[in-house]
Amino acid sequence: MSGAEFLTDREIGLARLTAHGLVRPAAVAPEDVVRALGAVQAQDLPGALVSVGLRRAAGADGLRAAFDRGRVVRTWSMRGTLHLVPAEDLRAWLAVLGPRTVSSVAARRRDLGVDDRLAAARETALSVLRHGPRPRGTVLAAWEEAGLLGLPGRAYHLLFALHLEATLCLGPLSADGRDQLVVPVADWVPAGPGADEPGPGPGGDGVPPVVVRWIGRYVRSHGPVSVADAARWSALPRSVVAAAVAALDDVVAVRDRSGRELWCAPEVLGERVRRDRRAAGVYLLPPFDEYVLGYGDRSHVLAAEHSARIVPGGNGVFKPTVVAGGRVVGTWARARRAGGQQLVLDPFEAFSPARTRAAERAFARLPAL
């Protein structure tokens, strides 16, 4: 490792923008974007749709079809938060991560009596959904009528539990695109031949093939990243992630300013990427975008003194961010005006007129469903 290339923070930021597909969005389907990223943080569904659209040459075109035709689904795949995932990987990924998440919330489930009601909740939900997708409110109303609710939080944890066991997931978009309808996984995502089994992986050490594949997608689409970043993103033990990275043959190691080992796809390195004027330009990213959320250590692209500006009060709700030169340099919002939507900038330091104009152009390019 002594010969590993050292990268500055700016170089890491530009490499990540390139890896994310934000610099030159490709002519790919929405599910290809989600698949390449491994998963897309989707606590805020409209923001997640923008995140996918920003990484496609076609923007929002075809986004609704990807959900309505069962190519992309949304579920609690990892870290106890909602993510967009490729439909074909739903079962395999939950087979690995579902039991880990169940263990992490076992005490809360016990307090709410979730496990005692889970079989009845499953039967009731599947009965409601036998004629097709339904809003979450319809499922919750059926549970209320069946006497399964009562305590605050029980409805959420019943829904959570049925997603973790791959009984339910969120599929077609609602009419306004701000929510999704609930569907049975068995009907919406038919199990195909050759489905992944969580057996020993190609890297040895008992690493499941699905883990090697997903960690590979993460490293290639988010890199340069550390093993610690990948472990935090995937909610898997660092030892498992390290073994998965060791099994990859299409990534390279670099080092950051502190000498820490990072991994990335080789094509995001080099002078061409570093001098790419488009990579060094201004980007407006939605809340919870993977460029910010996909890392445990954000210090390469975000100054520590500004961290609280993107998560006011440390409440876990991330604001939309402005990125310039590979760095997070401010936040932004929309304001309704008589003439339509208007960009409102909140820079960490005063923007030059040129940067402000670039931000306004980026605002005009944002995909809209």
QUIVEN-V665813 format. One record per pair of residues at least 24 apart in sequence whose ideal C-beta (glycine too) atoms are under 6 Angstrom apart, sorted by the first residue. I is the first residue (numbers start at 1). J is the second residue. D is the distance in whole Angstrom. If there is no record, write none. Layout:
i=I j=J d=D
i=I j=J d=D
This chain:
i=4 j=253 d=5
i=4 j=254 d=6
i=4 j=255 d=5
i=5 j=254 d=5
i=6 j=255 d=5
i=7 j=254 d=5
i=9 j=300 d=5
i=10 j=326 d=5
i=11 j=274 d=6
i=12 j=224 d=5
i=12 j=300 d=4
i=13 j=301 d=5
i=13 j=326 d=2
i=13 j=327 d=6
i=14 j=279 d=5
i=14 j=326 d=4
i=15 j=224 d=6
i=15 j=268 d=4
i=17 j=279 d=5
i=17 j=326 d=6
i=18 j=268 d=5
i=18 j=273 d=5
i=18 j=279 d=6
i=19 j=221 d=6
i=19 j=223 d=5
i=19 j=268 d=5
i=20 j=291 d=6
i=21 j=55 d=4
i=23 j=278 d=5
i=23 j=279 d=5
i=25 j=55 d=5
i=25 j=56 d=5
i=25 j=57 d=5
i=27 j=57 d=5
i=30 j=63 d=5
i=30 j=66 d=4
i=31 j=66 d=5
i=31 j=71 d=4
i=31 j=72 d=5
i=31 j=86 d=6
i=34 j=72 d=5
i=34 j=84 d=5
i=34 j=86 d=5
i=35 j=86 d=4
i=36 j=221 d=5
i=37 j=221 d=5
i=37 j=290 d=6
i=38 j=214 d=5
i=38 j=217 d=4
i=38 j=218 d=4
i=39 j=77 d=6
i=39 j=83 d=4
i=39 j=85 d=5
i=40 j=84 d=4
i=41 j=83 d=6
i=41 j=288 d=5
i=41 j=290 d=6
i=41 j=293 d=5
i=42 j=74 d=5
i=42 j=82 d=5
i=42 j=83 d=5
i=42 j=84 d=5
i=43 j=81 d=6
i=43 j=82 d=5
i=43 j=288 d=6
i=44 j=287 d=5
i=44 j=288 d=5
i=46 j=178 d=6
i=47 j=286 d=4
i=47 j=287 d=5
i=47 j=288 d=5
i=48 j=84 d=6
i=49 j=369 d=5
i=50 j=286 d=4
i=50 j=367 d=6
i=51 j=286 d=6
i=51 j=289 d=5
i=53 j=367 d=3
i=59 j=367 d=4
i=60 j=367 d=4
i=60 j=368 d=6
i=60 j=369 d=5
i=63 j=369 d=6
i=64 j=173 d=5
i=67 j=172 d=6
i=67 j=173 d=5
i=68 j=172 d=5
i=70 j=188 d=5
i=73 j=169 d=5
i=73 j=171 d=6
i=74 j=170 d=4
i=74 j=180 d=6
i=75 j=163 d=5
i=75 j=169 d=5
i=76 j=160 d=6
i=76 j=163 d=5
i=78 j=235 d=4
i=79 j=235 d=5
i=87 j=189 d=5
i=90 j=189 d=6
i=91 j=166 d=5
i=92 j=196 d=4
i=92 j=210 d=4
i=94 j=166 d=5
i=95 j=198 d=5
i=96 j=198 d=5
i=96 j=208 d=6
i=98 j=164 d=4
i=101 j=164 d=6
i=102 j=164 d=6
i=109 j=157 d=6
i=112 j=151 d=6
i=112 j=153 d=6
i=112 j=154 d=5
i=112 j=157 d=5
i=114 j=157 d=5
i=114 j=158 d=6
i=114 j=161 d=6
i=117 j=148 d=5
i=118 j=161 d=6
i=120 j=148 d=6
i=121 j=148 d=5
i=121 j=158 d=5
i=122 j=167 d=6
i=126 j=184 d=6
i=129 j=184 d=5
i=133 j=171 d=6
i=133 j=172 d=5
i=133 j=181 d=4
i=133 j=183 d=5
i=134 j=181 d=6
i=134 j=182 d=6
i=135 j=181 d=6
i=136 j=182 d=6
i=139 j=182 d=5
i=177 j=369 d=4
i=202 j=247 d=5
i=203 j=243 d=5
i=203 j=246 d=6
i=203 j=247 d=3
i=205 j=243 d=4
i=207 j=243 d=5
i=207 j=244 d=5
i=211 j=244 d=5
i=212 j=244 d=5
i=212 j=247 d=5
i=215 j=241 d=6
i=215 j=244 d=4
i=216 j=248 d=5
i=219 j=251 d=5
i=219 j=263 d=5
i=220 j=265 d=4
i=222 j=294 d=5
i=223 j=263 d=6
i=223 j=264 d=3
i=223 j=265 d=6
i=224 j=254 d=5
i=224 j=262 d=4
i=224 j=264 d=4
i=225 j=262 d=6
i=226 j=260 d=6
i=226 j=262 d=5
i=228 j=296 d=6
i=229 j=295 d=5
i=229 j=296 d=5
i=232 j=296 d=4
i=233 j=294 d=6
i=280 j=325 d=5
i=282 j=324 d=5
i=282 j=358 d=4
i=282 j=359 d=5
i=282 j=362 d=5
i=283 j=323 d=4
i=284 j=332 d=6
i=284 j=362 d=4
i=284 j=363 d=6
i=285 j=321 d=5
i=286 j=320 d=5
i=287 j=318 d=5
i=287 j=319 d=6
i=287 j=320 d=5
i=288 j=318 d=5
i=292 j=321 d=6
i=301 j=327 d=6
i=301 j=328 d=6
i=302 j=328 d=4
i=306 j=348 d=5
